[in-house]
Amino acid sequence: MRDVIRSSDNQIVKKIRRVQDRKKCPELVYIEGVRIVEDCLKSGGVCDSLIISERKLDEGIKIASAFNIEDPRICVLDDRLFGKISETVNSQGIALICKCPQITNSIPLRGGKDIVCVLENVQDPGNVGTIIRMSDAFDFTAVIITKGTCDPFGSKALRASMGSAWHIPVVMFDDEGALFDQLERSGVCSLAMHLRGVPLPDVDIKFPAAFFIGNEGNGLSEYASSRCLQMVKIPMPGKAESLNAASAASVIGYELMRRL
């Protein structure tokens, strides 16, 4: 018979709350839901604690067994308490605290066959996670997060990435000038996604390449647009003015992968 945690004053519950606030505990992440928990563990995520609601105990134990999670790391909460800590509307009763994916501050170029996606001030965590997943699917070299973009390892972004955050390097640059300097030194062709750009089919793209996706409402900053070597746009013969950040990134990402 397993002990069931029923008090919000329990140290495990306090730890969950602390991890859910990324500023308080940046070395760990909290994710919730059967699929994303399994995707994370399959992708090499290191379990700190597997959290199971009482009603989902059997399913949680099966996950623990499948991924060799030892008893001390398994925490069972009563359903009421799990509902209080849950970040989803319809909780699946399974959550995980695990080590944050590795963050780097340099671009791990492969030697010419490189595509890098750069996010500038992208605010929607769903867009960020989806772009990380797309970049993983197309085997990009890295995703670069610049200052102003939302946390790529927040729970919503991680859910959208579906485990890809553990597959592809995520590089953080607070200084956008330093990023452009490094790209230029490495001979990387920088492309600004911009409504004033040249239609993508008409652009002769050189590799290695990095393409910049800007804020959902305002697009790229003038600084980033001016520093990029080329401005490109996706032809849109319909009436929509623009695509959202994740859709635009996926279109140009596929086109770059096709040309590589």
N, C-alpha and C positions, 0 to 999 in steps of 0.2 A: 504493500500500500504506500503510495507516494504522498509526501506532505504537500498540501495545497496552501498556497499563500492567499490570505484573505484580508490582510491589513495593508492600507496604503502607506503605513509607516515602515513597512518591511524594507530592508536595505536593497533588495533586488529591485523593488518598485522605484525607489529613489534613484537607483543607478539608471533605470530605463528612462526616467524623466531627464536625468542629466545628459544622457547620450542623445536624446531627442532634441536637445538644444545644442546644435553643432558648435557654437562658440565656446561652450563649456567643456566639450569633450571631442575635439577634432580628430583624435586618433581612432575613434570608433564610429560606426554608423548603425542606424536602426532601420530595418526593413520589415515589411509586413505583407503576408499573403503567401500561400503555398507555392505558387509558381515562381515568384521572385526569390523566395528563400531557397528553393531547390536549384534555381538557375545560379544563384550566387555560390552555393556550395559546390556545384558542378564546375564552376569557373575558377575554383581555387580560393574562394573566400574563406578566411580563417574564423571559425566560430568562437565567440567569447561566451555567449549564452543563447540557448534555444528556449524561447518562451512559448508556452502552450497553454491555451485555455482548458479548463477542466473538461468541457464537452468534446474537445478535440484531442483528448489524451492519446487514444489509440493511434490516430493518424500522426500525431507528433512523434510518438515513440518509433513508428515505422521510419520516419525521416531521420531520426537520431540513429537508428540502426543502420540505415542505408549509407550514412556518411560518417559512421564510427564516432559519433559524438558521445562522450562519456557522461555518466550520471551526474557528476558535480556541475556540469554545464547545462543541465536540463532543469528548467524552472516552470512549475505549474501554478497558474493563477486561477482563482475562481472566475466564473464567467462575468460576474458583475465588475470585478476589478480589471479584468482584461479589457472589458468594454470601455473603462475609464481611460486606460492608457492607449487605446487603439487610435491610430491616425486615419482609419478608413471608416466610411459610413456603415458598410455591411462587412464587419470583420469576419475573416476566415479562421480566426482563432490560432494562428501560427505566426510567430515573429522571430526575428533573429537580431542579435547584436553581434557584429563582426568587425574585424579590423578594416579600417578604411583602405580602399585601393591605393596603390602607390602613386604619389604625386612627384613629378620631377620639375626641374626649372631649366632644362635644356632640351633641345629637340633631337631625338635619337634618329638622325637621318640614316638611310640605308645605303646611300651612294648613288643617287640618280633616279631610282625608281620610287620616288616619294610623292605622296599627296598628303597634305596637311589641311585640316579644317580649323579655322580660327574664328572664335566667337567673341564679338565685341558688344558688351552691354545687352546681351540676350537675357530677358527677364523671366520668361516662362520656363519653369523647371521641366515641364513636359517636352518643350522644344529641345532643351539642352540634352535630356536623356535620349530622345529620339535621334538626335544628331550623333550622339555617341554610338548608339546602336547601328545607325547607317554607316558610320565610319568604320566600325568593326566589320560589318557585313561586306563592305567593299575593300577591306584589307588596307585601309589608310595607315600611314606611318604613325600619326598622333592626332589628338584633338588638343588645341591650345585654347585656354580660357584666359581672357584678359580682364582687367579690373572693371567692375560694373556688371559682369555676367553673374547670374545667380549660382549658388553652390551646386556643382555637378554631383556632389555626394549627399545632398539632402534626400530625404525618403522619396519625394515625388519624382525627382530626376532619376534616382536609382530604379524605381519601378518602371519608368519609361525606357530605361536602357536595357532592361531584361538580362542583366548579367554581363553586358558588354563592357561596363566600367572596369571589370576585372581582366578584360582581354587586351585593351588598347591603351597605350600610354596617354595619360592626361597631364598636360604641361601647363603650369600656372605662370603667367607673366603680369606683374603689377605695373611694370614700366613698358608701355607700348613702344616707346622709342627704342628701348633695348631689344625688343622683339624684332623690329624692322632692321635694326643694325645686324642682328644675328642672321636673319634671313638673307640679307644682302651679302654678308661675308660668306655665306654658304652657297651662294649662287641660286637661291630659290626664287622662282618667278611668283610674285605676289599679285593676286587677282582680287579686285574689289567688286562684290556684287552690288550693282548700282543701276538705277533706272536710266541714268544718262550713259550707260555703258554701250559697248559694241555688242550686237547680238552674238550669243555664244557660238552658233555654227560658223560665224565669220572670223573667229579668233584663232590665230595660230598659237597654240599653247606650248610652252617649253616646260620641260621637267628637269629637276623637281619643282613642284608647284604648291603654293598655299593659297587657298581662297578664303576670303573674309566675309562673314555673315554678320550683319548689324542688328540693331535693336528692332523689335517687332513693329514699332510705330514710326520711328524716325530714321531707320536705316543706319548706314555707317556714318561715323563722324567725318567731318571735313579733313581732319588730320589723317585718319586711316586712308581715306579715299585719295588724298594727295600723295601719300607715301607709297601706295601700291603702284606697280609698274603698269597695270592695265585695269580698266573698268569694263566689266562685262555684264550683260543682262540676259535673261531668259526670254525669248520671243513669246508673246502671249497674244494671239490673234482674237481671243474672246474679249468680253467686256470687263472682266475682273482687273482691277488696277494692279494687284500684286498677289504673290503667294506668301503664305506664312513662312517663318524662318526655317522650320524643319522641312517643309515641302520644297522650298527653293534650294536648300542644301542638298536634298536628295537628288534633285534633277541635275544640278551641276556636278554633284559627286559621281553620279552614274556616268555622265558624259566624260569626265576626266578619267575615270577608271577605264572606260571604253577606248580612250585614246592612248593610254599609257603603253 
